[in-house]
Amino acid sequence: MDYRIPGVLKTEHEELYTGLNRAARVGGDVGDAAILAFKAFQPHARKEEDVAFPPLDLLPSLAEKGVTTEVAGMIKVCDRLKRELHALLREHDAMRKALEEMNEAAMREQKPDYAALAKKLMHHIMLEEHVLYPAAILVGEHIKLVLYGPPATIE
C-alpha cells in the first residue's frame, strides 16, 4: 500500500517553508534568525514527511473501516518514529530557539508579519509534539494490537 502525507500537513509545511525562505532574504536580525530556523526546518520537515505524517493519513480509514492487513507495513514507519522521536524533539528545540530570536528581532525591527510567522511555526511545533507525533505512534500501536494481539507479558 502506498502511504501519503495528509494534504493539510503537506500544505502547511509548504507555507512555512515559503515563509521562512522569504524571511531569510529580508536581511537584518530577522533574516539572520530566519536563516538559522530555515536551515533547521528544511531537513527536519523532510524527516517528518517520511516518518511522522504518513501514519496520520490512515486515521480516517482506521476510524471508518478499522485495521486491515494492508496497513501492516505502517508498523515499521511508526516504530521508526518512536526510535527517532527524541532526535525530532531536539531539532524542535533548535528551531524554537531560532524562532524566538526571529520573533524578538521582528518586534524590534517593526516587522510584524515575520513575528507572526515565527509564532505560527512555534505553534506548529507544539501541535506536532502534543498531537501529531503521539497520534502517529498510536496508529502503529493500534495496528499491532489489532493484527497481532496484546504483547506477551512475562510473569
ABEGO torsion letter per residue (X at the ends): XBBBBBAAAAAAAAAAAAAAAAAAAAEEAAAAAAAAAAAAAAAAAAAAAAAAAAAAAAAAAAAAAEBBAAAAAAAAAAAAAAAAAAAAAAAAAAAAAAAAAAAAAAAAAGBAAAAAAAAAAAAAAAAAAAAAAAAAAAAAAAAAAAAAEBBBBBX
